[in-house]
């Protein structure tokens, strides 16, 4: 991904299905506001927001980003992992979404998209990463690193 150059990049979590009109709306919003990542859902503090026009700190389920966000992501990851391979693996496995969500110049945005089809494989034990017992504890470490960074956004 480091050498991948394109205007927009879309990443879907497992089980997310979108209609072409929904993807067109995300593209339109991404073109209109390219300085922030976009999605259909996310969190601010402990409140989950889906299908709302709002700003969030952490995106979830779907990520619409630009090359700008990707470059800032890799720069931040390089800075915090330069001497720590364990952190690098932790980010790649459990925390990339936390970082990419905060690589815009403002809060990431969620959008009203209408009905979203979700086939949630993550509800089955052993299928999705978040079913690991230590998932949230390990993600806390990444959040702490983001919060203590001199420029987390």
C-alpha positions in Angstrom: 0.0 0.0 0.0 2.9 2.4 0.6 3.5 2.8 -3.1 -0.1 2.7 -4.2 -1.1 6.0 -5.7 -4.7 6.9 -6.4 -7.1 9.7 -5.6 -9.5 7.5 -3.4 -9.2 4.2 -1.7 -12.1 2.2 -0.3 -11.8 -0.5 2.3 -14.7 -2.7 3.5 -14.9 -4.7 6.7 -16.1 -8.3 6.4 -19.8 -8.6 5.6 -20.4 -5.1 4.4 -22.5 -4.9 1.2 -23.3 -1.6 -0.6 -25.5 -0.6 -3.5 -23.9 1.4 -6.3 -25.9 4.5 -5.3 -24.4 4.3 -1.8 -20.9 4.0 -3.1 -21.6 7.0 -5.4 -22.6 9.1 -2.4 -19.4 8.2 -0.5 -17.4 9.1 -3.6 -19.3 12.4 -3.9 -18.6 13.2 -0.2 -15.0 12.2 -0.5 -14.6 14.5 -3.5 -16.4 17.3 -1.7 -14.3 17.0 1.5 -11.1 15.1 0.6 -9.3 16.4 3.7 -11.1 13.9 6.0 -11.7 10.1 5.9 -15.4 9.0 5.4 -17.6 6.1 6.4 -21.1 4.9 7.2 -20.4 4.4 10.9 -18.1 5.4 13.7 -17.6 6.4 17.3 -17.1 9.5 19.3 -16.2 8.7 22.8 -18.5 5.7 23.6 -21.3 6.7 21.3 -21.7 4.7 18.1 -23.1 6.6 15.1 -24.3 5.0 11.9 -26.2 6.4 9.0 -25.8 10.0 10.3 -24.1 13.1 8.9 -21.7 13.7 11.7 -18.0 13.9 12.8 -16.4 11.0 14.6 -13.0 10.1 16.1 -13.0 6.5 14.9 -14.5 5.0 11.7 -16.0 1.6 11.6 -17.0 -0.9 8.9 -16.0 1.0 5.8 -13.2 3.5 5.0 -13.0 6.0 2.2 -9.6 7.6 2.3 -7.3 9.5 0.0 -3.6 9.1 -0.8 -3.0 12.0 1.6 -4.5 10.0 4.5 -2.5 6.9 3.6 0.8 8.8 3.5 0.0 10.4 6.9 -0.9 6.9 8.2 2.4 5.4 7.2 4.4 8.4 8.5 2.8 8.1 11.9 3.2 4.3 12.0 6.9 4.6 11.0 7.4 7.1 13.8 5.9 5.0 16.6 7.2 1.6 15.4 10.8 2.5 14.6 12.1 0.5 17.5 9.2 -1.7 18.3 8.2 -4.6 16.0 5.5 -5.7 18.5 3.7 -2.4 18.1 4.0 -2.6 14.3 2.3 -6.1 14.3 -0.3 -4.9 16.8 -1.2 -2.0 14.5 -1.4 -4.1 11.4 -3.5 -6.7 13.1 -5.8 -4.7 15.4 -5.4 -1.0 15.1 -5.0 0.3 11.6 -8.6 1.7 11.7 -7.8 3.7 14.8 -4.9 5.5 13.1 -6.4 6.0 9.6 -9.5 7.5 11.2 -7.4 10.3 12.7 -5.2 11.1 9.7 -7.5 13.8 8.3 -7.1 17.5 9.2 -10.4 17.3 11.1 -12.8 14.7 12.4 -13.7 11.8 10.1 -17.2 12.0 8.7 -20.0 9.5 8.6 -22.9 9.8 6.2 -26.6 8.9 5.8 -26.6 6.0 3.4 -30.0 4.3 3.8 -30.3 0.6 4.5 -26.9 -1.1 4.7 -26.7 -4.9 4.2 -24.5 -6.5 6.8 -23.6 -10.2 6.9 -21.8 -10.2 10.3 -19.3 -13.0 10.4 -17.8 -11.4 13.4 -20.6 -12.7 15.6 -19.2 -16.2 15.3 -16.4 -17.0 17.7 -13.1 -17.5 15.9 -14.1 -15.7 12.7 -13.4 -12.0 13.4 -10.5 -10.3 15.2 -12.7 -8.7 17.8 -13.7 -12.0 19.2 -10.2 -12.3 20.7 -10.4 -11.9 24.5 -7.5 -9.4 24.5 -8.8 -7.3 21.5 -9.9 -4.2 23.4 -7.0 -4.3 25.8 -4.5 -4.2 22.9 -6.4 -1.5 21.1 -6.2 0.7 24.2 -2.5 0.7 23.9 -2.8 2.1 20.3 -5.3 4.7 21.4 -3.0 5.8 24.2 -0.2 6.2 21.6 -2.4 8.2 19.4 -3.5 10.5 22.3 0.0 11.1 23.5 1.4 11.9 20.0 2.3 15.5 19.4 0.0 15.6 16.4 -2.4 12.7 16.4 -4.4 14.1 13.5 
